[in-house]
Amino acid sequence: MSVGRTIRHKTQAFKGQVTERIGRITRNRRLQREGRTDRVSGNLKQSGDKAKNAFRR
């Protein structure tokens, strides 16, 4: 698993968390949805990379 890819996925998950919270505070459902999808997508990509790495060893 490359370091750049790991940072990119963690950044996407963090960005999603922030966007989702801003959406909650402002009661903007669109921002909440975008944040949730970014967060989940980043976490899934991290899990996929971990699974790939486990089978390489």
mmCIF entry with sequence, helices, sheets and N, C-alpha, C, O atoms, coordinates in Angstrom:
data_MODEL
# 
_entry.id   MODEL 
# 
_entity.id                         1 
_entity.type                       polymer 
_entity.pdbx_number_of_molecules   1 
# 
_entity_poly.entity_id                      1 
_entity_poly.type                           'polypeptide(L)' 
_entity_poly.nstd_linkage                   no 
_entity_poly.nstd_monomer                   no 
_entity_poly.pdbx_seq_one_letter_code       MSVGRTIRHKTQAFKGQVTERIGRITRNRRLQREGRTDRVSGNLKQSGDKAKNAFRR 
_entity_poly.pdbx_seq_one_letter_code_can   MSVGRTIRHKTQAFKGQVTERIGRITRNRRLQREGRTDRVSGNLKQSGDKAKNAFRR 
_entity_poly.pdbx_strand_id                 A 
# 
loop_
_entity_poly_seq.entity_id 
_entity_poly_seq.num 
_entity_poly_seq.mon_id 
_entity_poly_seq.hetero 
1 1  MET n 
1 2  SER n 
1 3  VAL n 
1 4  GLY n 
1 5  ARG n 
1 6  THR n 
1 7  ILE n 
1 8  ARG n 
1 9  HIS n 
1 10 LYS n 
1 11 THR n 
1 12 GLN n 
1 13 ALA n 
1 14 PHE n 
1 15 LYS n 
1 16 GLY n 
1 17 GLN n 
1 18 VAL n 
1 19 THR n 
1 20 GLU n 
1 21 ARG n 
1 22 ILE n 
1 23 GLY n 
1 24 ARG n 
1 25 ILE n 
1 26 THR n 
1 27 ARG n 
1 28 ASN n 
1 29 ARG n 
1 30 ARG n 
1 31 LEU n 
1 32 GLN n 
1 33 ARG n 
1 34 GLU n 
1 35 GLY n 
1 36 ARG n 
1 37 THR n 
1 38 ASP n 
1 39 ARG n 
1 40 VAL n 
1 41 SER n 
1 42 GLY n 
1 43 ASN n 
1 44 LEU n 
1 45 LYS n 
1 46 GLN n 
1 47 SER n 
1 48 GLY n 
1 49 ASP n 
1 50 LYS n 
1 51 ALA n 
1 52 LYS n 
1 53 ASN n 
1 54 ALA n 
1 55 PHE n 
1 56 ARG n 
1 57 ARG n 
# 
_struct_asym.id          A 
_struct_asym.entity_id   1 
# 
loop_
_struct_conf.conf_type_id 
_struct_conf.id 
_struct_conf.pdbx_PDB_helix_id 
_struct_conf.beg_label_comp_id 
_struct_conf.beg_label_asym_id 
_struct_conf.beg_label_seq_id 
_struct_conf.pdbx_beg_PDB_ins_code 
_struct_conf.end_label_comp_id 
_struct_conf.end_label_asym_id 
_struct_conf.end_label_seq_id 
_struct_conf.pdbx_end_PDB_ins_code 
_struct_conf.beg_auth_comp_id 
_struct_conf.beg_auth_asym_id 
_struct_conf.beg_auth_seq_id 
_struct_conf.end_auth_comp_id 
_struct_conf.end_auth_asym_id 
_struct_conf.end_auth_seq_id 
_struct_conf.pdbx_PDB_helix_class 
_struct_conf.details 
_struct_conf.pdbx_PDB_helix_length 
HELX_P HELX_P1 AA1 VAL A 3  ? THR A 26 ? VAL A 3  THR A 26 1 ? 24 
HELX_P HELX_P2 AA2 ARG A 29 ? ARG A 56 ? ARG A 29 ARG A 56 1 ? 28 
# 
_struct_conf_type.id          HELX_P 
_struct_conf_type.criteria    ? 
_struct_conf_type.reference   ? 
# 
loop_
_atom_site.group_PDB 
_atom_site.id 
_atom_site.type_symbol 
_atom_site.label_atom_id 
_atom_site.label_alt_id 
_atom_site.label_comp_id 
_atom_site.label_asym_id 
_atom_site.label_entity_id 
_atom_site.label_seq_id 
_atom_site.pdbx_PDB_ins_code 
_atom_site.Cartn_x 
_atom_site.Cartn_y 
_atom_site.Cartn_z 
_atom_site.occupancy 
_atom_site.B_iso_or_equiv 
_atom_site.pdbx_formal_charge 
_atom_site.auth_seq_id 
_atom_site.auth_comp_id 
_atom_site.auth_asym_id 
_atom_site.auth_atom_id 
_atom_site.pdbx_PDB_model_num 
ATOM 1   N N  . MET A 1 1  ? 0.854   -1.167  0.000  1.00 0.00 ? 1  MET A N  1 
ATOM 2   C CA . MET A 1 1  ? 0.000   0.000   0.000  1.00 0.00 ? 1  MET A CA 1 
ATOM 3   C C  . MET A 1 1  ? 0.894   1.222   0.000  1.00 0.00 ? 1  MET A C  1 
ATOM 4   O O  . MET A 1 1  ? 1.743   1.380   0.877  1.00 0.00 ? 1  MET A O  1 
ATOM 5   N N  . SER A 1 2  ? 0.706   2.080   -0.975 1.00 0.00 ? 2  SER A N  1 
ATOM 6   C CA . SER A 1 2  ? 1.566   3.244   -1.079 1.00 0.00 ? 2  SER A CA 1 
ATOM 7   C C  . SER A 1 2  ? 1.141   4.315   -0.083 1.00 0.00 ? 2  SER A C  1 
ATOM 8   O O  . SER A 1 2  ? -0.034  4.433   0.261  1.00 0.00 ? 2  SER A O  1 
ATOM 9   N N  . VAL A 1 3  ? 2.101   5.079   0.363  1.00 0.00 ? 3  VAL A N  1 
ATOM 10  C CA . VAL A 1 3  ? 1.850   6.114   1.359  1.00 0.00 ? 3  VAL A CA 1 
ATOM 11  C C  . VAL A 1 3  ? 0.954   7.209   0.784  1.00 0.00 ? 3  VAL A C  1 
ATOM 12  O O  . VAL A 1 3  ? 0.065   7.714   1.470  1.00 0.00 ? 3  VAL A O  1 
ATOM 13  N N  . GLY A 1 4  ? 1.186   7.568   -0.456 1.00 0.00 ? 4  GLY A N  1 
ATOM 14  C CA . GLY A 1 4  ? 0.377   8.609   -1.096 1.00 0.00 ? 4  GLY A CA 1 
ATOM 15  C C  . GLY A 1 4  ? -1.090  8.224   -1.185 1.00 0.00 ? 4  GLY A C  1 
ATOM 16  O O  . GLY A 1 4  ? -1.977  9.044   -0.945 1.00 0.00 ? 4  GLY A O  1 
ATOM 17  N N  . ARG A 1 5  ? -1.333  6.971   -1.530 1.00 0.00 ? 5  ARG A N  1 
ATOM 18  C CA . ARG A 1 5  ? -2.708  6.483   -1.635 1.00 0.00 ? 5  ARG A CA 1 
ATOM 19  C C  . ARG A 1 5  ? -3.377  6.469   -0.263 1.00 0.00 ? 5  ARG A C  1 
ATOM 20  O O  . ARG A 1 5  ? -4.546  6.833   -0.132 1.00 0.00 ? 5  ARG A O  1 
ATOM 21  N N  . THR A 1 6  ? -2.640  6.052   0.745  1.00 0.00 ? 6  THR A N  1 
ATOM 22  C CA . THR A 1 6  ? -3.173  6.022   2.107  1.00 0.00 ? 6  THR A CA 1 
ATOM 23  C C  . THR A 1 6  ? -3.554  7.421   2.571  1.00 0.00 ? 6  THR A C  1 
ATOM 24  O O  . THR A 1 6  ? -4.628  7.626   3.135  1.00 0.00 ? 6  THR A O  1 
ATOM 25  N N  . ILE A 1 7  ? -2.677  8.369   2.331  1.00 0.00 ? 7  ILE A N  1 
ATOM 26  C CA . ILE A 1 7  ? -2.953  9.754   2.731  1.00 0.00 ? 7  ILE A CA 1 
ATOM 27  C C  . ILE A 1 7  ? -4.163  10.287  1.979  1.00 0.00 ? 7  ILE A C  1 
ATOM 28  O O  . ILE A 1 7  ? -5.005  10.967  2.565  1.00 0.00 ? 7  ILE A O  1 
ATOM 29  N N  . ARG A 1 8  ? -4.260  9.989   0.694  1.00 0.00 ? 8  ARG A N  1 
ATOM 30  C CA . ARG A 1 8  ? -5.382  10.452  -0.110 1.00 0.00 ? 8  ARG A CA 1 
ATOM 31  C C  . ARG A 1 8  ? -6.712  9.920   0.425  1.00 0.00 ? 8  ARG A C  1 
ATOM 32  O O  . ARG A 1 8  ? -7.688  10.664  0.515  1.00 0.00 ? 8  ARG A O  1 
ATOM 33  N N  . HIS A 1 9  ? -6.753  8.632   0.780  1.00 0.00 ? 9  HIS A N  1 
ATOM 34  C CA . HIS A 1 9  ? -7.991  8.036   1.278  1.00 0.00 ? 9  HIS A CA 1 
ATOM 35  C C  . HIS A 1 9  ? -8.352  8.566   2.661  1.00 0.00 ? 9  HIS A C  1 
ATOM 36  O O  . HIS A 1 9  ? -9.523  8.818   2.946  1.00 0.00 ? 9  HIS A O  1 
ATOM 37  N N  . LYS A 1 10 ? -7.355  8.733   3.517  1.00 0.00 ? 10 LYS A N  1 
ATOM 38  C CA . LYS A 1 10 ? -7.631  9.284   4.841  1.00 0.00 ? 10 LYS A CA 1 
ATOM 39  C C  . LYS A 1 10 ? -8.096  10.731  4.743  1.00 0.00 ? 10 LYS A C  1 
ATOM 40  O O  . LYS A 1 10 ? -8.967  11.161  5.499  1.00 0.00 ? 10 LYS A O  1 
ATOM 41  N N  . THR A 1 11 ? -7.516  11.479  3.814  1.00 0.00 ? 11 THR A N  1 
ATOM 42  C CA . THR A 1 11 ? -7.922  12.869  3.610  1.00 0.00 ? 11 THR A CA 1 
ATOM 43  C C  . THR A 1 11 ? -9.362  12.935  3.115  1.00 0.00 ? 11 THR A C  1 
ATOM 44  O O  . THR A 1 11 ? -10.128 13.798  3.544  1.00 0.00 ? 11 THR A O  1 
ATOM 45  N N  . GLN A 1 12 ? -9.731  12.033  2.219  1.00 0.00 ? 12 GLN A N  1 
ATOM 46  C CA . GLN A 1 12 ? -11.097 12.011  1.710  1.00 0.00 ? 12 GLN A CA 1 
ATOM 47  C C  . GLN A 1 12 ? -12.082 11.701  2.838  1.00 0.00 ? 12 GLN A C  1 
ATOM 48  O O  . GLN A 1 12 ? -13.136 12.330  2.926  1.00 0.00 ? 12 GLN A O  1 
ATOM 49  N N  . ALA A 1 13 ? -11.752 10.746  3.690  1.00 0.00 ? 13 ALA A N  1 
ATOM 50  C CA . ALA A 1 13 ? -12.624 10.405  4.813  1.00 0.00 ? 13 ALA A CA 1 
ATOM 51  C C  . ALA A 1 13 ? -12.745 11.575  5.778  1.00 0.00 ? 13 ALA A C  1 
ATOM 52  O O  . ALA A 1 13 ? -13.836 11.860  6.273  1.00 0.00 ? 13 ALA A O  1 
ATOM 53  N N  . PHE A 1 14 ? -11.641 12.250  6.048  1.00 0.00 ? 14 PHE A N  1 
ATOM 54  C CA . PHE A 1 14 ? -11.667 13.393  6.966  1.00 0.00 ? 14 PHE A CA 1 
ATOM 55  C C  . PHE A 1 14 ? -12.465 14.548  6.377  1.00 0.00 ? 14 PHE A C  1 
ATOM 56  O O  . PHE A 1 14 ? -13.243 15.196  7.079  1.00 0.00 ? 14 PHE A O  1 
ATOM 57  N N  . LYS A 1 15 ? -12.269 14.806  5.076  1.00 0.00 ? 15 LYS A N  1 
ATOM 58  C CA . LYS A 1 15 ? -13.017 15.864  4.405  1.00 0.00 ? 15 LYS A CA 1 
ATOM 59  C C  . LYS A 1 15 ? -14.513 15.582  4.471  1.00 0.00 ? 15 LYS A C  1 
ATOM 60  O O  . LYS A 1 15 ? -15.318 16.493  4.665  1.00 0.00 ? 15 LYS A O  1 
ATOM 61  N N  . GLY A 1 16 ? -14.876 14.313  4.306  1.00 0.00 ? 16 GLY A N  1 
ATOM 62  C CA . GLY A 1 16 ? -16.282 13.927  4.400  1.00 0.00 ? 16 GLY A CA 1 
ATOM 63  C C  . GLY A 1 16 ? -16.842 14.167  5.787  1.00 0.00 ? 16 GLY A C  1 
ATOM 64  O O  . GLY A 1 16 ? -17.977 14.619  5.932  1.00 0.00 ? 16 GLY A O  1 
ATOM 65  N N  . GLN A 1 17 ? -16.053 13.866  6.805  1.00 0.00 ? 17 GLN A N  1 
ATOM 66  C CA . GLN A 1 17 ? -16.481 14.107  8.180  1.00 0.00 ? 17 GLN A CA 1 
ATOM 67  C C  . GLN A 1 17 ? -16.752 15.583  8.417  1.00 0.00 ? 17 GLN A C  1 
ATOM 68  O O  . GLN A 1 17 ? -17.774 15.946  9.001  1.00 0.00 ? 17 GLN A O  1 
ATOM 69  N N  . VAL A 1 18 ? -15.848 16.428  7.968  1.00 0.00 ? 18 VAL A N  1 
ATOM 70  C CA . VAL A 1 18 ? -15.985 17.869  8.156  1.00 0.00 ? 18 VAL A CA 1 
ATOM 71  C C  . VAL A 1 18 ? -17.204 18.384  7.397  1.00 0.00 ? 18 VAL A C  1 
ATOM 72  O O  . VAL A 1 18 ? -17.990 19.160  7.940  1.00 0.00 ? 18 VAL A O  1 
ATOM 73  N N  . THR A 1 19 ? -17.365 17.960  6.153  1.00 0.00 ? 19 THR A N  1 
ATOM 74  C CA . THR A 1 19 ? -18.489 18.410  5.349  1.00 0.00 ? 19 THR A CA 1 
ATOM 75  C C  . THR A 1 19 ? -19.815 17.973  5.965  1.00 0.00 ? 19 THR A C  1 
ATOM 76  O O  . THR A 1 19 ? -20.780 18.737  5.988  1.00 0.00 ? 19 THR A O  1 
ATOM 77  N N  . GLU A 1 20 ? -19.853 16.745  6.459  1.00 0.00 ? 20 GLU A N  1 
ATOM 78  C CA . GLU A 1 20 ? -21.076 16.240  7.077  1.00 0.00 ? 20 GLU A CA 1 
ATOM 79  C C  . GLU A 1 20 ? -21.433 17.053  8.328  1.00 0.00 ? 20 GLU A C  1 
ATOM 80  O O  . GLU A 1 20 ? -22.602 17.370  8.546  1.00 0.00 ? 20 GLU A O  1 
ATOM 81  N N  . ARG A 1 21 ? -20.448 17.383  9.132  1.00 0.00 ? 21 ARG A N  1 
ATOM 82  C CA . ARG A 1 21 ? -20.703 18.185  10.333 1.00 0.00 ? 21 ARG A CA 1 
ATOM 83  C C  . ARG A 1 21 ? -21.167 19.587  9.985  1.00 0.00 ? 21 ARG A C  1 
ATOM 84  O O  . ARG A 1 21 ? -22.067 20.125  10.630 1.00 0.00 ? 21 ARG A O  1 
ATOM 85  N N  . ILE A 1 22 ? -20.557 20.183  8.964  1.00 0.00 ? 22 ILE A N  1 
ATOM 86  C CA . ILE A 1 22 ? -20.987 21.519  8.538  1.00 0.00 ? 22 ILE A CA 1 
ATOM 87  C C  . ILE A 1 22 ? -22.441 21.451  8.052  1.00 0.00 ? 22 ILE A C  1 
ATOM 88  O O  . ILE A 1 22 ? -23.233 22.354  8.323  1.00 0.00 ? 22 ILE A O  1 
ATOM 89  N N  . GLY A 1 23 ? -22.782 20.388  7.339  1.00 0.00 ? 23 GLY A N  1 
ATOM 90  C CA . GLY A 1 23 ? -24.153 20.213  6.878  1.00 0.00 ? 23 GLY A CA 1 
ATOM 91  C C  . GLY A 1 23 ? -25.128 20.076  8.031  1.00 0.00 ? 23 GLY A C  1 
ATOM 92  O O  . GLY A 1 23 ? -26.236 20.609  7.979  1.00 0.00 ? 23 GLY A O  1 
ATOM 93  N N  . ARG A 1 24 ? -24.720 19.367  9.068  1.00 0.00 ? 24 ARG A N  1 
ATOM 94  C CA . ARG A 1 24 ? -25.588 19.235  10.242 1.00 0.00 ? 24 ARG A CA 1 
ATOM 95  C C  . ARG A 1 24 ? -25.782 20.570  10.936 1.00 0.00 ? 24 ARG A C  1 
ATOM 96  O O  . ARG A 1 24 ? -26.898 20.919  11.321 1.00 0.00 ? 24 ARG A O  1 
ATOM 97  N N  . ILE A 1 25 ? -24.699 21.316  11.095 1.00 0.00 ? 25 ILE A N  1 
ATOM 98  C CA . ILE A 1 25 ? -24.773 22.597  11.798 1.00 0.00 ? 25 ILE A CA 1 
ATOM 99  C C  . ILE A 1 25 ? -25.670 23.571  11.035 1.00 0.00 ? 25 ILE A C  1 
ATOM 100 O O  . ILE A 1 25 ? -26.481 24.277  11.633 1.00 0.00 ? 25 ILE A O  1 
ATOM 101 N N  . THR A 1 26 ? -25.516 23.604  9.704  1.00 0.00 ? 26 THR A N  1 
ATOM 102 C CA . THR A 1 26 ? -26.285 24.550  8.893  1.00 0.00 ? 26 THR A CA 1 
ATOM 103 C C  . THR A 1 26 ? -27.629 23.972  8.453  1.00 0.00 ? 26 THR A C  1 
ATOM 104 O O  . THR A 1 26 ? -28.410 24.649  7.784  1.00 0.00 ? 26 THR A O  1 
ATOM 105 N N  . ARG A 1 27 ? -27.892 22.737  8.825  1.00 0.00 ? 27 ARG A N  1 
ATOM 106 C CA . ARG A 1 27 ? -29.123 22.024  8.438  1.00 0.00 ? 27 ARG A CA 1 
ATOM 107 C C  . ARG A 1 27 ? -29.275 21.940  6.919  1.00 0.00 ? 27 ARG A C  1 
ATOM 108 O O  . ARG A 1 27 ? -30.369 22.088  6.373  1.00 0.00 ? 27 ARG A O  1 
ATOM 109 N N  . ASN A 1 28 ? -28.156 21.700  6.264  1.00 0.00 ? 28 ASN A N  1 
ATOM 110 C CA . ASN A 1 28 ? -28.129 21.571  4.812  1.00 0.00 ? 28 ASN A CA 1 
ATOM 111 C C  . ASN A 1 28 ? -28.000 20.083  4.479  1.00 0.00 ? 28 ASN A C  1 
ATOM 112 O O  . ASN A 1 28 ? -26.939 19.485  4.660  1.00 0.00 ? 28 ASN A O  1 
ATOM 113 N N  . ARG A 1 29 ? -29.086 19.503  3.996  1.00 0.00 ? 29 ARG A N  1 
ATOM 114 C CA . ARG A 1 29 ? -29.102 18.057  3.731  1.00 0.00 ? 29 ARG A CA 1 
ATOM 115 C C  . ARG A 1 29 ? -28.152 17.657  2.603  1.00 0.00 ? 29 ARG A C  1 
ATOM 116 O O  . ARG A 1 29 ? -27.581 16.566  2.621  1.00 0.00 ? 29 ARG A O  1 
ATOM 117 N N  . ARG A 1 30 ? -27.988 18.545  1.627  1.00 0.00 ? 30 ARG A N  1 
ATOM 118 C CA . ARG A 1 30 ? -27.086 18.228  0.508  1.00 0.00 ? 30 ARG A CA 1 
ATOM 119 C C  . ARG A 1 30 ? -25.655 18.071  1.010  1.00 0.00 ? 30 ARG A C  1 
ATOM 120 O O  . ARG A 1 30 ? -24.957 17.134  0.622  1.00 0.00 ? 30 ARG A O  1 
ATOM 121 N N  . LEU A 1 31 ? -25.220 18.987  1.872  1.00 0.00 ? 31 LEU A N  1 
ATOM 122 C CA . LEU A 1 31 ? -23.868 18.881  2.428  1.00 0.00 ? 31 LEU A CA 1 
ATOM 123 C C  . LEU A 1 31 ? -23.728 17.637  3.292  1.00 0.00 ? 31 LEU A C  1 
ATOM 124 O O  . LEU A 1 31 ? -22.683 16.985  3.283  1.00 0.00 ? 31 LEU A O  1 
ATOM 125 N N  . GLN A 1 32 ? -24.769 17.309  4.031  1.00 0.00 ? 32 GLN A N  1 
ATOM 126 C CA . GLN A 1 32 ? -24.718 16.097  4.854  1.00 0.00 ? 32 GLN A CA 1 
ATOM 127 C C  . GLN A 1 32 ? -24.536 14.870  3.971  1.00 0.00 ? 32 GLN A C  1 
ATOM 128 O O  . GLN A 1 32 ? -23.720 13.998  4.272  1.00 0.00 ? 32 GLN A O  1 
ATOM 129 N N  . ARG A 1 33 ? -25.298 14.804  2.880  1.00 0.00 ? 33 ARG A N  1 
ATOM 130 C CA . ARG A 1 33 ? -25.190 13.656  1.967  1.00 0.00 ? 33 ARG A CA 1 
ATOM 131 C C  . ARG A 1 33 ? -23.814 13.576  1.326  1.00 0.00 ? 33 ARG A C  1 
ATOM 132 O O  . ARG A 1 33 ? -23.209 12.506  1.268  1.00 0.00 ? 33 ARG A O  1 
ATOM 133 N N  . GLU A 1 34 ? -23.321 14.715  0.844  1.00 0.00 ? 34 GLU A N  1 
ATOM 134 C CA . GLU A 1 34 ? -21.997 14.722  0.209  1.00 0.00 ? 34 GLU A CA 1 
ATOM 135 C C  . GLU A 1 34 ? -20.918 14.302  1.199  1.00 0.00 ? 34 GLU A C  1 
ATOM 136 O O  . GLU A 1 34 ? -20.016 13.535  0.860  1.00 0.00 ? 34 GLU A O  1 
ATOM 137 N N  . GLY A 1 35 ? -21.016 14.805  2.415  1.00 0.00 ? 35 GLY A N  1 
ATOM 138 C CA . GLY A 1 35 ? -20.041 14.449  3.439  1.00 0.00 ? 35 GLY A CA 1 
ATOM 139 C C  . GLY A 1 35 ? -20.078 12.972  3.771  1.00 0.00 ? 35 GLY A C  1 
ATOM 140 O O  . GLY A 1 35 ? -19.040 12.327  3.918  1.00 0.00 ? 35 GLY A O  1 
ATOM 141 N N  . ARG A 1 36 ? -21.296 12.441  3.889  1.00 0.00 ? 36 ARG A N  1 
ATOM 142 C CA . ARG A 1 36 ? -21.435 11.026  4.218  1.00 0.00 ? 36 ARG A CA 1 
ATOM 143 C C  . ARG A 1 36 ? -20.860 10.152  3.119  1.00 0.00 ? 36 ARG A C  1 
ATOM 144 O O  . ARG A 1 36 ? -20.169 9.173   3.398  1.00 0.00 ? 36 ARG A O  1 
ATOM 145 N N  . THR A 1 37 ? -21.147 10.509  1.848  1.00 0.00 ? 37 THR A N  1 
ATOM 146 C CA . THR A 1 37 ? -20.620 9.693   0.753  1.00 0.00 ? 37 THR A CA 1 
ATOM 147 C C  . THR A 1 37 ? -19.096 9.783   0.676  1.00 0.00 ? 37 THR A C  1 
ATOM 148 O O  . THR A 1 37 ? -18.436 8.776   0.417  1.00 0.00 ? 37 THR A O  1 
ATOM 149 N N  . ASP A 1 38 ? -18.528 10.965  0.893  1.00 0.00 ? 38 ASP A N  1 
ATOM 150 C CA . ASP A 1 38 ? -17.072 11.101  0.895  1.00 0.00 ? 38 ASP A CA 1 
ATOM 151 C C  . ASP A 1 38 ? -16.446 10.282  2.018  1.00 0.00 ? 38 ASP A C  1 
ATOM 152 O O  . ASP A 1 38 ? -15.446 9.594   1.815  1.00 0.00 ? 38 ASP A O  1 
ATOM 153 N N  . ARG A 1 39 ? -17.043 10.364  3.199  1.00 0.00 ? 39 ARG A N  1 
ATOM 154 C CA . ARG A 1 39 ? -16.507 9.651   4.356  1.00 0.00 ? 39 ARG A CA 1 
ATOM 155 C C  . ARG A 1 39 ? -16.552 8.144   4.137  1.00 0.00 ? 39 ARG A C  1 
ATOM 156 O O  . ARG A 1 39 ? -15.563 7.446   4.362  1.00 0.00 ? 39 ARG A O  1 
ATOM 157 N N  . VAL A 1 40 ? -17.700 7.649   3.698  1.00 0.00 ? 40 VAL A N  1 
ATOM 158 C CA . VAL A 1 40 ? -17.854 6.213   3.480  1.00 0.00 ? 40 VAL A CA 1 
ATOM 159 C C  . VAL A 1 40 ? -16.948 5.738   2.353  1.00 0.00 ? 40 VAL A C  1 
ATOM 160 O O  . VAL A 1 40 ? -16.339 4.673   2.449  1.00 0.00 ? 40 VAL A O  1 
ATOM 161 N N  . SER A 1 41 ? -16.859 6.521   1.291  1.00 0.00 ? 41 SER A N  1 
ATOM 162 C CA . SER A 1 41 ? -16.014 6.153   0.163  1.00 0.00 ? 41 SER A CA 1 
ATOM 163 C C  . SER A 1 41 ? -14.541 6.066   0.580  1.00 0.00 ? 41 SER A C  1 
ATOM 164 O O  . SER A 1 41 ? -13.841 5.120   0.218  1.00 0.00 ? 41 SER A O  1 
ATOM 165 N N  . GLY A 1 42 ? -14.085 7.052   1.334  1.00 0.00 ? 42 GLY A N  1 
ATOM 166 C CA . GLY A 1 42 ? -12.702 7.027   1.810  1.00 0.00 ? 42 GLY A CA 1 
ATOM 167 C C  . GLY A 1 42 ? -12.421 5.836   2.705  1.00 0.00 ? 42 GLY A C  1 
ATOM 168 O O  . GLY A 1 42 ? -11.366 5.211   2.604  1.00 0.00 ? 42 GLY A O  1 
ATOM 169 N N  . ASN A 1 43 ? -13.369 5.520   3.586  1.00 0.00 ? 43 ASN A N  1 
ATOM 170 C CA . ASN A 1 43 ? -13.187 4.382   4.486  1.00 0.00 ? 43 ASN A CA 1 
ATOM 171 C C  . ASN A 1 43 ? -13.194 3.065   3.722  1.00 0.00 ? 43 ASN A C  1 
ATOM 172 O O  . ASN A 1 43 ? -12.417 2.164   4.039  1.00 0.00 ? 43 ASN A O  1 
ATOM 173 N N  . LEU A 1 44 ? -14.058 2.941   2.722  1.00 0.00 ? 44 LEU A N  1 
ATOM 174 C CA . LEU A 1 44 ? -14.083 1.717   1.919  1.00 0.00 ? 44 LEU A CA 1 
ATOM 175 C C  . LEU A 1 44 ? -12.791 1.535   1.130  1.00 0.00 ? 44 LEU A C  1 
ATOM 176 O O  . LEU A 1 44 ? -12.280 0.422   1.007  1.00 0.00 ? 44 LEU A O  1 
ATOM 177 N N  . LYS A 1 45 ? -12.274 2.625   0.606  1.00 0.00 ? 45 LYS A N  1 
ATOM 178 C CA . LYS A 1 45 ? -11.016 2.539   -0.141 1.00 0.00 ? 45 LYS A CA 1 
ATOM 179 C C  . LYS A 1 45 ? -9.873  2.123   0.780  1.00 0.00 ? 45 LYS A C  1 
ATOM 180 O O  . LYS A 1 45 ? -9.003  1.348   0.382  1.00 0.00 ? 45 LYS A O  1 
ATOM 181 N N  . GLN A 1 46 ? -9.873  2.639   2.015  1.00 0.00 ? 46 GLN A N  1 
ATOM 182 C CA . GLN A 1 46 ? -8.854  2.243   2.983  1.00 0.00 ? 46 GLN A CA 1 
ATOM 183 C C  . GLN A 1 46 ? -8.968  0.752   3.284  1.00 0.00 ? 46 GLN A C  1 
ATOM 184 O O  . GLN A 1 46 ? -7.958  0.051   3.348  1.00 0.00 ? 46 GLN A O  1 
ATOM 185 N N  . SER A 1 47 ? -10.191 0.267   3.467  1.00 0.00 ? 47 SER A N  1 
ATOM 186 C CA . SER A 1 47 ? -10.399 -1.155  3.760  1.00 0.00 ? 47 SER A CA 1 
ATOM 187 C C  . SER A 1 47 ? -9.946  -2.023  2.596  1.00 0.00 ? 47 SER A C  1 
ATOM 188 O O  . SER A 1 47 ? -9.330  -3.070  2.795  1.00 0.00 ? 47 SER A O  1 
ATOM 189 N N  . GLY A 1 48 ? -10.253 -1.582  1.379  1.00 0.00 ? 48 GLY A N  1 
ATOM 190 C CA . GLY A 1 48 ? -9.825  -2.332  0.202  1.00 0.00 ? 48 GLY A CA 1 
ATOM 191 C C  . GLY A 1 48 ? -8.315  -2.419  0.104  1.00 0.00 ? 48 GLY A C  1 
ATOM 192 O O  . GLY A 1 48 ? -7.769  -3.472  -0.225 1.00 0.00 ? 48 GLY A O  1 
ATOM 193 N N  . ASP A 1 49 ? -7.637  -1.315  0.389  1.00 0.00 ? 49 ASP A N  1 
ATOM 194 C CA . ASP A 1 49 ? -6.178  -1.322  0.360  1.00 0.00 ? 49 ASP A CA 1 
ATOM 195 C C  . ASP A 1 49 ? -5.604  -2.247  1.435  1.00 0.00 ? 49 ASP A C  1 
ATOM 196 O O  . ASP A 1 49 ? -4.617  -2.944  1.199  1.00 0.00 ? 49 ASP A O  1 
ATOM 197 N N  . LYS A 1 50 ? -6.222  -2.249  2.607  1.00 0.00 ? 50 LYS A N  1 
ATOM 198 C CA . LYS A 1 50 ? -5.750  -3.132  3.685  1.00 0.00 ? 50 LYS A CA 1 
ATOM 199 C C  . LYS A 1 50 ? -5.928  -4.593  3.304  1.00 0.00 ? 50 LYS A C  1 
ATOM 200 O O  . LYS A 1 50 ? -5.067  -5.424  3.592  1.00 0.00 ? 50 LYS A O  1 
ATOM 201 N N  . ALA A 1 51 ? -7.058  -4.913  2.649  1.00 0.00 ? 51 ALA A N  1 
ATOM 202 C CA . ALA A 1 51 ? -7.300  -6.292  2.228  1.00 0.00 ? 51 ALA A CA 1 
ATOM 203 C C  . ALA A 1 51 ? -6.291  -6.713  1.156  1.00 0.00 ? 51 ALA A C  1 
ATOM 204 O O  . ALA A 1 51 ? -5.765  -7.826  1.194  1.00 0.00 ? 51 ALA A O  1 
ATOM 205 N N  . LYS A 1 52 ? -6.026  -5.822  0.205  1.00 0.00 ? 52 LYS A N  1 
ATOM 206 C CA . LYS A 1 52 ? -5.027  -6.130  -0.827 1.00 0.00 ? 52 LYS A CA 1 
ATOM 207 C C  . LYS A 1 52 ? -3.663  -6.378  -0.197 1.00 0.00 ? 52 LYS A C  1 
ATOM 208 O O  . LYS A 1 52 ? -2.947  -7.303  -0.579 1.00 0.00 ? 52 LYS A O  1 
ATOM 209 N N  . ASN A 1 53 ? -3.317  -5.541  0.767  1.00 0.00 ? 53 ASN A N  1 
ATOM 210 C CA . ASN A 1 53 ? -2.028  -5.661  1.422  1.00 0.00 ? 53 ASN A CA 1 
ATOM 211 C C  . ASN A 1 53 ? -1.923  -6.975  2.206  1.00 0.00 ? 53 ASN A C  1 
ATOM 212 O O  . ASN A 1 53 ? -0.854  -7.582  2.261  1.00 0.00 ? 53 ASN A O  1 
ATOM 213 N N  . ALA A 1 54 ? -3.023  -7.407  2.807  1.00 0.00 ? 54 ALA A N  1 
ATOM 214 C CA . ALA A 1 54 ? -3.004  -8.641  3.583  1.00 0.00 ? 54 ALA A CA 1 
ATOM 215 C C  . ALA A 1 54 ? -2.717  -9.857  2.704  1.00 0.00 ? 54 ALA A C  1 
ATOM 216 O O  . ALA A 1 54 ? -2.045  -10.793 3.139  1.00 0.00 ? 54 ALA A O  1 
ATOM 217 N N  . PHE A 1 55 ? -3.221  -9.847  1.472  1.00 0.00 ? 55 PHE A N  1 
ATOM 218 C CA . PHE A 1 55 ? -3.009  -10.980 0.585  1.00 0.00 ? 55 PHE A CA 1 
ATOM 219 C C  . PHE A 1 55 ? -1.649  -10.955 -0.093 1.00 0.00 ? 55 PHE A C  1 
ATOM 220 O O  . PHE A 1 55 ? -1.212  -11.975 -0.626 1.00 0.00 ? 55 PHE A O  1 
ATOM 221 N N  . ARG A 1 56 ? -0.983  -9.834  -0.084 1.00 0.00 ? 56 ARG A N  1 
ATOM 222 C CA . ARG A 1 56 ? 0.346   -9.746  -0.690 1.00 0.00 ? 56 ARG A CA 1 
ATOM 223 C C  . ARG A 1 56 ? 1.410   -10.391 0.174  1.00 0.00 ? 56 ARG A C  1 
ATOM 224 O O  . ARG A 1 56 ? 2.429   -10.855 -0.337 1.00 0.00 ? 56 ARG A O  1 
ATOM 225 N N  . ARG A 1 57 ? 1.190   -10.424 1.452  1.00 0.00 ? 57 ARG A N  1 
ATOM 226 C CA . ARG A 1 57 ? 2.214   -10.951 2.369  1.00 0.00 ? 57 ARG A CA 1 
ATOM 227 C C  . ARG A 1 57 ? 2.244   -12.424 2.430  1.00 0.00 ? 57 ARG A C  1 
ATOM 228 O O  . ARG A 1 57 ? 3.054   -12.996 3.159  1.00 0.00 ? 57 ARG A O  1 
# 
